[in-house]
Amino acid sequence: MVDFPLDVAEPTPTGGRLQRRVTSGGKRTSWVTPSRLLGLLIGAVFAGPAGFVVWRTIRLGGDLANVAKEVPGPLWRTVQLSVLVSVSAAIIGTALAWLVTRTDLRGRRFWRIALVLPLVLPSFVGAAAFIAGLAPNGIIHHALSTVGITPPRRFRGLSAAWLMLTTFTYPYVYLPVAARLIALHTSLEESARLLGLSSTATFFKVILPQLRPAVFGGGLLVFLYTLSEFGAVQLLGFDTLTRVIFATRQSNRALSFASATVVLVLALAVVALERSQRGTSRPDDRSTAVVRRSRLGWGQAPALAGCSLVLLVGLVIPVTSLATWAQRGIAEGRVSIRDLVQPAISTASVAVIAAVLAVAVVMPVALATTRRPHRSSDIAAVSVIVGFAIPGLVIALALTVLTLNTPVVKGLYQTSALLIIAYVIHFGSQALASTESAVRSVPHALRESGRLLEPSLIRRFFHVDFPLMRPGLVAAGGLVMLSTLKELPATLLLSPIGFSTLTTEIWASYEEGFYASTGLASLVLIAVSATLTWFLILRRSEVVRG
Amino acid sequence: MLRSHSYVRVAVTLAAISLIAASCGGDDADITLYSGRSDNLIQPIIDEFEAASGLSVEVKYGDSADLALLIDEEGEAGKTAADVFLSQSPGSMGFLEERGRLGAVPEPTLALVPDHVRDDGGSWVGFSGRQRVLVYNTDAVDPADLPSSVFDMTDPQWKGRIGIAPGNGSFQDFVTAMRATQGDDVTLEFLKALNANDPVLYANNSAIVAAVGRGEVDTGLTNHYYNYRALAENPNQPSTNHVFGPDDPGAVLIITGAAILAGSDNAKLAAQLIDFLLGSSGQQYFATETFEYPLAIGESPANNVPPINFSSDVSNAGGIAFEDLAGGLEATRALIAESGLES
């Protein structure tokens, strides 16, 4: 998924089919080849924190009766929230992607970029801004009162968490689905339309089935994100398992780790389910013909209203709230943007490096899963993906314990290197799927010719494969970068002494009630994220240009 | 014009350079401090200490509970990095004490504060205090109506008019104090009655004070200094503190403590830092900048903060000894959950 910039040569359908036939026999071959061992080694590194969680849970033992009493409630709430958020994000993300790529929606070029933007807001900042906006004197409160609606007295619980998390995660679905829609051959749709299907029927019967891997892949990321999310559910008072992990991390460590194990098992089950249901994605064979756009007709107005509503909730309201806080502080000379320059540089630096490293590290896994599928590559891929479901706090603790107790690597403790490793493990899953589709986008025929002309595997990779994969890899790195920019719990624990990032600044000022600083630091974070995303990722991607 | 991959290359190079530059600075300071209090509120006084003593201090900031976990893991591995720990939460200090991670604070340092705000065993010393209060909106509440005990906030006249933050550490400390003085049954009864009185729930203290200031809710249970801080940002905010009567658990004093870690190889310098925090400039910094109660003998709070007599008689001041609050946090959390406040 997340294969949005696909300006690459299209593989021939035959190439794809041939490739599958050739590799389908591979499942039975040996586990001990260099590439499989490399894949397993990478998988083992990613599985480190998960292994730590299980080991700690067993070692702490703990009272099973207590776990049986404390876990089911939060577990049920976690499942509810994760399912609701991922389903609604899948629907909204897919619908928006279809609107901006396949219809005559007015201003679709603007919407294409704008609808990505809610992704740059950390969900706890978004939730905090929303809470402030809904309070008397808040902007939402004002707006609702003006149109005669009584604003809700409480903004918390399941519905609030559902709204907030959906709003800030649907781009995980929107991006890959939009990319898939751009890359998809339109001949089938055209035939369907010629045979008299309405555009709605064409969407459900012809287009949607072809989008399945992209929707499922994006939906899985949303699900795992919701599983490990802490800041927003904490603010919104929805007691999920992650909240139990945090609340009892000191007072009842056995319960805390037992809850983390439950999260892990849940994540594994969902990842396995997704992998069995997503279906195989066909090679992207882009049509050169002009895309036929559905006429929205009377639907133009509701479509525009829908897009506006999403953007209003996901960007305009939170940013306005934050700006109100910041502006009050600046006006009174209490906060200054100069204090935020160093944190902004630190944040951007670790994020860019983590992004590049994540793509490099998951590349061997992606090569293995797409070109030489084998049980070993499945294991590696699953352990990369599950890293996203483990809360940042737990990953940080795991790496702390592992580095402190392993003589060879103990020098890494409290260095930015370890912090970056934590980001790579936590967010590698976001790079994996895009990297996989980047690998898939290299035509088989080209690889065959390369093999004849250039015997060196490494040179072939850099001269033939890499240039073709680059747009997909940039997209993969982009998601890791954005997530790293927003990360808080692992950053707080693992940062080297004296190293502050924008999120740690936001957290510290919010905790202490210095809203002016919170607002300003959040706006700087949004600006840095948007700028980096634009220059490094979006500018050349098809989601913007196509 | 640069192509996009050149941008990536330039960005990666710049990022690497700035990281290397960042990681070269500031190693091997004389004292390493893990601070559960954020840098806005502590760094200025650390800077003053560095200037006055000629020693260098490196500080790792974070949540008290997270830092305590880190210190525990470091201690477990025999690689304690920190010399001093400042804890905002009595629970975190209690956790480390229980895990045997705290060393001894020297006698002369302990003697700077009254008995009631330091550990009996001498493993930590309080340096500033926060009192639990009821903040109220002066436009919406007549001070004459305000009760002298937090138990009266379950009265029907406060239905839907009280803001609380049940997930917050200091609310939990307050409940622990109530358990220590009144027992679990009375505490659970109170929490249930409070929940039945339709309280408005918030994520933390500052959210409560902001909400009271905006008139979103009439009153709120919080720490005393949040309102002074809010007033410093917005002097026109119609909110003020009400302190419940003496002996009331609603007026408990929560202590921010300092400890020297068992694994520290700089215990002498560490004590020097704590002495500075307990000295006049340190104490007045907390009094005037964070509006907390200074704890050292002979220091008084900021002008607009009403003095409390915690040093002569703890129970009269509604204060509670630190060790009664420490530990038992899980039981507190369970009571809060049982009352229905946290679901």
Interface residues (C-beta under 8 A of the other chain):
Chain A: G73 A128 I131 A132 A135 P136 N137 G138 R153 R154 R156 Q234 L235 L236 G237 D239 A247 T248 R249 Q250 S251 N252 R328 G329 E332 R334 I345 S346 A348 S349 V350 A351 V352 I353 V356 L393 L397 T400 V401 L404 N405 K410 Y413 Q414 T415 S416 R470 V474 G477 P489 L492 L493 S495 P496 I497 G498 F499 S500 T504 A508 S509 Y510 E511 E512 G513 F514 Y515 A516 S517 L532 F535 L536 I537 R539 R540
Chain B: R3 S4 H5 Y7 V8 A11 V12 L14 A15 A16 S18 L19 A22 S23 G25 G26 T32 S38 D39 N40 L41 E58 V59 K60 Y61 G62 D63 A65 D66 A68 L69 L70 E73 E74 E76 A77 K79 A81 G91 S92 F95 G167 V200 L201 A203 N204 N205 S206 A207 V209 A210 A211 R214 G215 E216 Y226 R229 A230 E233 N234 L329 E330 R333 E342 S343
